[in-house]
Amino acid sequence: MRKLSLLAVPMVVLALTCLSQAQTIQQLTHQAPDGSVISFQLTDGTVMVQGGNLSDWWQLTPDIKGSYLNGTWKQVASLPSGYDPDAFASAVLADGRLLIEGGEYNFGNFELTNLGAVYDPKTNVWTPLQPPPGWAFIGDSPSSVLPDGTFLIGNKLVKNVAALNPKTMQWVQGNAPGKSDFNAEEGWTLLPDGTVLTADVKHAPHSERFLPSLRKWLSAGSTIVDLHSPYGPGCIPFGPNNQYCYYPPGEIGPAILRPDRTVFATGSYTNLGPGHTAIYTPGAHLTDPGTWTVGPDFPANDDAGDSFAVLLTNGDVLVEGESGTLYTWDGKNFTEGLFAGGNLMVLPTGEIFIGGTDLYTAPGTYSPSWAPSIANCPASVTRGNTYKVSGTQFNGLSQANSFGDEYQTATNYPLVRITNNATGHVFYARTHDHSSMGVATGSTPVSTNFDVPAGMETGASSLVVVANGIPSVPVNITVN
């Protein structure tokens, strides 16, 4: 549930040292014209931002040197009439389109709307999206794109899930057996085996996984510490004539899959003070529930309820506390850092986009083993044409972006960046129809298609595939 005012004994070391001098936050040269409620990384290298006037959207394009710091804004198409949502389910699809579904609020009213829309960057058009059959309410529901490209969403009010085939735009929905509680306020994290992990909110501290191949939920055990916060307003009326009641089960923080395949899950506030954290280690096989261990508490009574987290290219998790303070988890230490106070998203440069105003840069770098690897790429390409590039780990090791429940902004898909050797100018080729939307795909061959920009410079160039801010080793190409 989106708060309109949004911005245990530890078994690990809690680092409360002075702020790292290597962390930096720089203000964008050009600020988002209408603010930034939430942002998405499109596959053409641009950033799509929902403005403060919730029906309008803006696009940030990096400059000719590939700098988002000096990028420029333009307004793009507004949402269909009647749809002005806040706190919705969302995803960038494998074909490059942006999907948003539902909304806790519509025109500022608590409606749990079932409206939705899909944005096509090629035509700059939002097309209304029909809800799953029988779903009168959606609101701020959890969602994820599965490895095969299917968009999976959970019904906030009950245990049902629905799956959208982006190629046919047809829904299939039903009650997958095994779910412990309804889907309200939960966040979903895609794991390397293709299953989806969630820490329950209503039935905290229980956790569970959805197994797409078996179409059912299995218990993932107890998170040990309680990651959810109590919620006390009782009935929140909604629906026609406010005839229904929603009883919020509380809040939870974001959860991020790390390169070592553990998930760092963060909590909302508790009756006793700070938010807790927990670390999930997946099991050895598909139906193995895995294990949880206790992580550190947030310092200074902070928490991450309904807040953001991202995976840095150095493998650390960057979590924004409810206070706006940034914390990093490196697997051993939970370190307090700089102040942010805005939505977070990983950029192709490895920088973190903060709320349409700033860029965050972290110390350290990635392991070469985490990077995409190109196996086959055309040596010569022609402007305006489409080509295929294939290799391994094009989807990165994680979805890399998370929120407490709604606002799914995963970036686990390949981008193609081409740099002209003579000028050093940078161009992004729109990618689409990725062969996989999984994470940590290892040695499994994957591919994507890329459209060479019609207006880019010709001549000798280098091409990289980028996933979650980590580039491949470049390959030489000639642009005709």
HELIX and SHEET records of a PDB file:
HELIX    1   1 PRO A  240  ASN A  242  5                                   3    
HELIX    2   2 PRO A  299  ASN A  301  5                                   3    
HELIX    3   3 PRO A  368  TRP A  370  5                                   3    
SHEET    1   A 4 THR A  24  GLN A  27  0                                        
SHEET    2   A 4 ASP A 358  THR A 361 -1                                        
SHEET    3   A 4 ILE A 352  ILE A 354 -1                                        
SHEET    4   A 4 LEU A 344  VAL A 346 -1                                        
SHEET    1   B 4 ILE A  38  GLN A  41  0                                        
SHEET    2   B 4 VAL A  47  GLN A  50 -1                                        
SHEET    3   B 4 TRP A  57  THR A  61 -1                                        
SHEET    4   B 4 THR A  72  VAL A  76 -1                                        
SHEET    1   C 3 PRO A  85  ASP A  86  0                                        
SHEET    2   C 3 LEU A  98  ASN A 106 -1                                        
SHEET    3   C 3 ALA A  89  VAL A  92 -1                                        
SHEET    1   D 4 PRO A  85  ASP A  86  0                                        
SHEET    2   D 4 LEU A  98  ASN A 106 -1                                        
SHEET    3   D 4 ASN A 109  ASP A 120 -1                                        
SHEET    4   D 4 VAL A 125  PRO A 128 -1                                        
SHEET    1   E 4 SER A 143  VAL A 145  0                                        
SHEET    2   E 4 PHE A 151  GLY A 154 -1                                        
SHEET    3   E 4 VAL A 161  ASN A 165 -1                                        
SHEET    4   E 4 GLN A 170  GLY A 174 -1                                        
SHEET    1   F 4 THR A 189  LEU A 190  0                                        
SHEET    2   F 4 VAL A 196  ALA A 199 -1                                        
SHEET    3   F 4 HIS A 206  LEU A 211 -1                                        
SHEET    4   F 4 LYS A 216  SER A 222 -1                                        
SHEET    1   G 2 ILE A 236  PHE A 238  0                                        
SHEET    2   G 2 TYR A 244  TYR A 246 -1                                        
SHEET    1   H 4 ALA A 255  LEU A 257  0                                        
SHEET    2   H 4 VAL A 263  THR A 266 -1                                        
SHEET    3   H 4 THR A 277  THR A 281 -1                                        
SHEET    4   H 4 THR A 291  VAL A 294 -1                                        
SHEET    1   I 5 PHE A 334  PHE A 339  0                                        
SHEET    2   I 5 THR A 325  TRP A 329 -1                                        
SHEET    3   I 5 VAL A 317  GLU A 320 -1                                        
SHEET    4   I 5 PHE A 308  LEU A 311 -1                                        
SHEET    5   I 5 ASN A 401  PHE A 403 -1                                        
SHEET    1   J 7 SER A 373  ASN A 376  0                                        
SHEET    2   J 7 THR A 386  THR A 392 -1                                        
SHEET    3   J 7 VAL A 446  ASP A 451 -1                                        
SHEET    4   J 7 VAL A 426  HIS A 432 -1                                        
SHEET    5   J 7 LEU A 415  ASN A 420 -1                                        
SHEET    6   J 7 GLY A 459  ALA A 467 -1                                        
SHEET    7   J 7 ILE A 470  PRO A 471 -1                                        
SHEET    1   K 8 SER A 373  ASN A 376  0                                        
SHEET    2   K 8 THR A 386  THR A 392 -1                                        
SHEET    3   K 8 VAL A 446  ASP A 451 -1                                        
SHEET    4   K 8 VAL A 426  HIS A 432 -1                                        
SHEET    5   K 8 LEU A 415  ASN A 420 -1                                        
SHEET    6   K 8 GLY A 459  ALA A 467 -1                                        
SHEET    7   K 8 VAL A 475  VAL A 479 -1                                        
SHEET    8   K 8 SER A 380  VAL A 381  1                                        
END                                                                             
